[in-house]
């Protein structure tokens, strides 16, 4: 057993991020200012998006995208049950109706054929989630959206750095919402970004994020600005701060290195667990892609064990190995179990995964010895709990 606890995730924060934050504190610009603008421009260039809007979180981004598209009461939005609750909660908070389509049992991404079965005359949008950093079948989703005149909103919270057929997520003809939470591939502490090719939508989201205040209103405190401003619509307080963007500027520059390291560890896990019958490793999608490996999420085949998944995680903790739960299916949470009332068996693949999934440690600061400790602990727990 390890002598020290290995957390599920630790952000990689180095001296250049720290120094940039300190520079922001000393400059006087600690809320939205020039570093937010710099991070926005850097992120646009990285993903290949014409427009990007920095925000306080990906949840804020999902909320504003719903509003900017005019989605509301009576409108249906099709999404996946294997996601964090924010995906579905923001559909609900916009007044719309979440409709859950089942997942592919191997990749855990939303099943495009199941999307088709859920489309009605009330459907207005499809919201795929690139699960764990692996891209959904976007060509098929766009074809379906075009056929039925639907908008596509990519919940790209897992997909910073993900590529689909040679294009980075964020550059496609959709609205893409990214997260920079501390467990994500890059972090700004908290934070998010919406990317789009639609200038009008980007402008609408920019207005909504900060009280509906006229564009670049933060410059009113600079020598070149004016203290005057106009409120163009009722908005929110969802703006990113410079002390957040100070982290993001340097994190983004390291993203490809981070992904390379994550990929190395994920491949080690895949090889090590290939001979373990009680573990189902994540399967790759069949199209050209780059997996960002935000998460490593095997399924524990509890039918072959004498303990359930939750107990399995507890046993790993006793071995000083941290884990995460990504995710308990949305319709298994009390609120959505009651409000959505999904019939038994309707989302069978999501139900199966939800009872077996866990996230093993995966972050760039891990050593291969750390990864070996994880593998050894998993094998030990399995050996002690086989039926």
C-alpha positions in Angstrom: 0.0 0.0 0.0 1.1 3.5 -0.7 2.4 5.5 2.2 0.7 8.8 1.0 -2.7 9.4 -0.4 -2.9 9.8 -4.2 -5.7 12.3 -5.0 -7.9 11.7 -8.0 -6.7 15.0 -9.5 -4.3 17.8 -8.8 -4.0 20.9 -11.0 -0.5 21.7 -12.4 0.1 25.2 -11.2 3.7 26.4 -11.7 5.7 29.6 -11.1 4.7 31.3 -14.3 1.0 31.0 -13.4 1.7 32.2 -9.9 3.7 35.2 -11.1 1.0 36.2 -13.6 -1.6 36.2 -10.8 0.7 38.3 -8.6 1.2 40.7 -11.5 -2.6 41.1 -11.8 -2.9 41.7 -8.1 -0.2 44.4 -8.2 -1.6 46.0 -11.4 -5.0 46.8 -9.9 -6.8 44.8 -12.5 -8.3 41.9 -10.6 -11.7 41.7 -12.2 -12.4 41.7 -16.0 -9.6 43.5 -17.7 -6.8 43.1 -20.3 -5.7 39.6 -19.3 -9.2 38.3 -19.8 -9.0 39.7 -23.3 -5.6 38.2 -23.9 -6.8 34.8 -22.7 -9.9 35.1 -25.0 -7.6 35.8 -28.0 -5.2 33.0 -27.2 -8.1 30.5 -26.8 -9.7 31.5 -30.1 -6.4 31.0 -31.8 -5.8 27.6 -30.1 -9.2 26.1 -31.0 -9.7 27.9 -34.3 -12.9 29.8 -33.4 -13.7 33.2 -34.8 -15.5 34.3 -31.6 -15.1 33.4 -27.9 -16.7 34.7 -24.7 -14.9 34.2 -21.4 -17.2 33.5 -18.5 -17.2 32.6 -14.8 -18.0 28.9 -15.4 -19.2 26.5 -18.0 -22.5 26.4 -16.2 -22.9 30.1 -16.9 -22.0 29.4 -20.5 -24.7 26.8 -20.9 -27.2 29.1 -19.3 -26.4 32.0 -21.6 -26.3 29.9 -24.7 -29.8 28.7 -24.0 -31.0 32.2 -23.5 -29.1 33.6 -26.6 -30.8 30.9 -28.7 -34.2 31.8 -27.4 -34.8 28.4 -25.9 -37.5 28.3 -23.3 -40.9 26.9 -22.2 -42.2 24.0 -24.3 -38.9 23.6 -26.2 -37.1 20.3 -25.9 -33.3 19.8 -25.9 -31.9 16.3 -26.4 -28.8 15.4 -24.3 -27.1 12.5 -22.6 -27.8 11.1 -19.1 -24.0 10.5 -18.6 -23.0 14.0 -17.6 -22.7 16.3 -14.7 -26.1 17.7 -13.6 -25.2 21.2 -14.9 -25.9 20.1 -18.5 -29.5 19.2 -17.7 -30.0 21.9 -15.0 -29.3 24.7 -17.4 -31.9 23.4 -19.8 -34.4 23.3 -17.0 -33.4 26.8 -15.7 -34.0 28.2 -19.2 -37.5 26.9 -18.9 -37.0 24.2 -21.6 -37.4 20.4 -21.3 -34.4 18.0 -21.1 -34.9 14.8 -23.2 -32.3 12.1 -22.4 -31.1 9.8 -25.2 -29.1 6.6 -24.3 -25.4 6.2 -24.7 -23.1 4.0 -26.7 -22.1 1.2 -24.2 -18.4 1.3 -25.2 -17.5 5.0 -25.6 -20.2 6.3 -23.2 -20.9 9.1 -25.7 -24.5 9.8 -26.7 -25.8 7.3 -29.2 -26.8 9.2 -32.4 -29.4 6.6 -33.4 -31.1 7.1 -30.0 -31.1 10.9 -30.6 -33.1 10.3 -33.8 -35.8 8.4 -31.8 -36.2 11.3 -29.4 -36.8 14.1 -31.9 -40.4 15.5 -31.9 -41.9 18.7 -33.3 -40.9 20.4 -30.0 -37.2 19.5 -30.3 -35.1 22.7 -30.8 -31.5 21.6 -30.0 -29.1 18.7 -29.5 -26.6 19.0 -26.7 -23.9 16.3 -27.0 -21.2 15.9 -24.3 -17.7 14.8 -25.4 -17.4 12.3 -22.6 -14.1 12.2 -20.8 -12.5 14.2 -23.7 -13.4 11.9 -26.6 -15.4 13.5 -29.4 -19.0 12.5 -30.3 -20.0 11.6 -33.8 -20.4 15.2 -34.9 -20.9 14.7 -38.6 -23.9 12.5 -37.9 -25.2 15.0 -35.3 -24.8 17.9 -37.6 -26.6 16.0 -40.4 -29.5 15.2 -38.1 -29.6 18.8 -36.9 -29.7 20.1 -40.5 -32.4 17.7 -41.4 -34.7 18.8 -38.6 -33.6 22.4 -38.3 -32.1 22.0 -34.9 -29.3 23.9 -33.1 -26.2 22.1 -31.8 -24.8 23.0 -28.4 -21.6 21.1 -27.6 -21.1 20.7 -23.9 -17.3 20.7 -24.3 -16.6 20.8 -20.5 -14.4 17.7 -20.9 -13.0 18.6 -24.3 -10.4 21.3 -24.0 -7.9 20.1 -26.6 -10.1 17.4 -28.1 -9.9 17.1 -31.9 -12.5 15.6 -34.3 -11.3 14.6 -37.8 -8.4 17.1 -37.7 -10.4 20.0 -36.2 -10.4 21.1 -32.6 -13.6 21.1 -30.7 -14.6 24.8 -30.5 -14.1 25.4 -34.2 -17.1 23.5 -35.5 -20.4 25.1 -36.7 -22.0 25.0 -33.3 -21.8 26.7 -29.9 -19.2 25.0 -27.7 -19.0 25.5 -24.0 -15.7 24.8 -22.2 -14.9 24.4 -18.5 -11.7 25.4 -16.6 -12.6 23.9 -13.3 -9.5 22.7 -11.3 -9.9 19.0 -12.4 -10.1 19.9 -16.1 -7.2 19.7 -18.5 -6.5 23.4 -17.9 -7.8 25.6 -15.1 -8.5 29.2 -14.2 -9.7 28.2 -10.7 -13.3 28.5 -11.9 -14.1 29.6 -15.4 -15.6 28.8 -18.8 -15.6 29.8 -22.4 -18.2 29.8 -25.2 -16.9 29.5 -28.7 -18.9 30.0 -31.9 -18.7 31.0 -35.6 -21.8 33.2 -35.2 -20.9 36.8 -34.5 -24.5 37.8 -33.5 -24.7 35.0 -30.9 -21.3 35.9 -29.5 -22.4 39.5 -29.1 -25.6 38.5 -27.4 -23.7 36.2 -24.9 -21.2 39.0 -24.3 -24.0 41.3 -23.4 -25.8 38.8 -21.2 -22.6 37.9 -19.2 -22.2 41.4 -17.6 -25.5 43.1 -16.9 -26.3 43.8 -20.6 -23.6 46.5 -20.5 -22.3 47.9 -23.8 -19.3 46.2 -25.3 -15.9 46.5 -23.7 -17.5 48.5 -20.9 -14.5 47.5 -18.6 -12.4 50.0 -20.6 -14.4 52.9 -19.0 -11.8 53.0 -16.2 -8.8 53.3 -18.6 -7.4 56.6 -19.7 -8.7 56.0 -23.2 -12.2 55.1 -21.9 -15.3 56.9 -20.6 -17.1 56.3 -17.4 -20.4 56.4 -19.3 -22.1 53.2 -20.4 -25.5 51.8 -21.6 -27.5 48.9 -20.5 -28.8 47.2 -23.7 -30.7 44.3 -22.1 -31.1 42.8 -18.6 -28.1 40.6 -18.0 -26.2 38.6 -15.4 -22.9 38.7 -13.5 -21.1 35.9 -15.3 -17.8 37.6 -16.3 -14.3 36.1 -15.9 -11.8 38.0 -13.8 -8.2 38.9 -14.7 -6.8 36.9 -11.8 -8.5 33.8 -13.4 -7.3 34.6 -16.9 -3.8 35.0 -15.5 -3.8 31.3 -14.8 -5.4 30.4 -18.1 -2.9 32.2 -20.2 -0.1 30.0 -19.1 -2.2 26.8 -18.7 -3.3 27.1 -22.3 0.4 27.3 -23.4 1.0 23.9 -21.7 -2.2 22.2 -22.7 -0.7 20.0 -25.4 2.0 18.8 -23.0 -0.6 18.1 -20.4 -2.6 16.0 -22.9 0.5 14.1 -24.0 1.2 13.1 -20.3 -2.5 12.2 -19.7 -2.4 10.0 -22.8 0.7 8.2 -21.7 -0.9 7.4 -18.3 -4.2 6.4 -19.9 -2.5 4.0 -22.3 -0.5 2.5 -19.4 -3.8 1.9 -17.6 -5.4 0.4 -20.7 -2.5 -2.1 -21.2 -2.4 -3.0 -17.5 -6.1 -3.6 -17.2 -6.5 -5.5 -20.5 -5.8 -8.7 -18.7 -8.2 -8.0 -15.8 -11.6 -9.6 -16.5 -13.4 -7.5 -13.9 -12.4 -4.2 -15.5 -13.9 -2.8 -18.8 -11.5 -0.2 -20.2 -12.7 2.9 -22.2 -13.1 2.1 -25.9 -12.0 4.5 -28.6 -14.4 6.1 -31.1 -14.1 4.9 -34.7 -13.4 8.2 -36.4 -10.1 10.2 -36.5 -9.7 12.1 -33.3 -7.5 13.2 -30.4 -8.7 12.2 -27.0 -8.0 14.9 -24.5 -8.2 12.3 -21.6 -9.8 14.6 -19.1 -10.9 11.5 -17.3 -10.0 7.8 -17.1 -13.3 6.0 -16.5 -13.3 2.2 -16.5 -16.3 0.2 -15.6 -15.9 -2.2 -12.6 -17.9 -5.3 -13.5 -19.5 -5.7 -10.2 -21.5 -8.8 -11.3 -18.2 -10.6 -11.0 -17.4 -9.3 -7.5 -18.9 -9.6 -4.1 -19.0 -5.8 -3.6 -20.6 -2.9 -5.4 -18.9 0.0 -7.1 -19.2 2.3 -4.1 -17.6 -0.2 -1.8 -14.9 -0.8 -4.5 -14.1 2.9 -4.3 -13.9 2.7 -0.5 -11.5 -0.2 -0.7 -9.3 1.8 -3.0 -9.3 4.7 -0.5 -8.0 2.3 2.1 -5.1 1.6 -0.3 -4.5 5.4 -0.4 -5.9 5.7 -3.9 -8.3 8.5 -4.6 -11.2 8.1 -7.0 -13.9 10.2 -8.6 -17.5 9.4 -9.7 -18.1 10.7 -13.3 -20.9 10.2 -13.4 -24.0 8.8 -11.7 -26.5 9.1 -14.5 -28.6 12.3 -14.3 -31.9 10.4 -14.1 -30.6 8.5 -11.0 -30.5 11.8 -8.9 -33.6 12.3 -6.8 -34.8 15.5 -8.5 -34.5 14.2 -12.0 -35.7 10.7 -11.1 -38.9 12.4 -10.0 -39.2 15.1 -12.6 -38.2 13.1 -15.7 -39.8 9.8 -14.7 -37.7 7.8 -17.1 -39.3 4.3 -17.7 -37.3 1.3 -16.5 -35.0 0.1 -19.3 -35.4 3.3 -21.4 -31.7 4.2 -20.8 -30.3 0.8 -20.2 -26.8 1.5 -21.3 -26.5 4.6 -19.1 -28.0 2.6 -16.2 -25.4 -0.1 -16.6 -22.5 2.3 -16.8 -23.8 4.5 -13.9 -23.7 1.5 -11.5 -20.1 0.5 -12.5 -18.2 3.6 -13.5 -15.4 5.3 -11.5 -12.6 7.7 -12.3 -9.0 6.7 -11.5 -6.3 9.2 -10.8 -5.2 11.0 -14.0 -3.2 14.3 -14.0 0.1 15.5 -15.5 2.0 15.6 -12.2 1.5 11.8 -11.7 4.6 9.6 -12.0 4.5 6.2 -13.6 5.1 4.8 -10.1 1.9 6.5 -9.1 0.1 4.9 -12.0 1.6 1.5 -11.1 0.3 2.0 -7.5 -3.2 2.6 -8.9 -3.0 -0.6 -11.0 -1.7 -2.6 -8.1 -4.4 -1.3 -5.8 -7.2 -2.1 -8.3 -5.9 -5.6 -8.8 -5.6 -6.1 -5.0 -9.2 -5.0 -4.4 -10.4 -7.3 -7.1 -8.4 -10.3 -5.9 -9.9 -9.9 -2.4 -13.5 -9.5 -3.6 -14.0 -12.0 -6.5 -17.2 -14.1 -6.3 
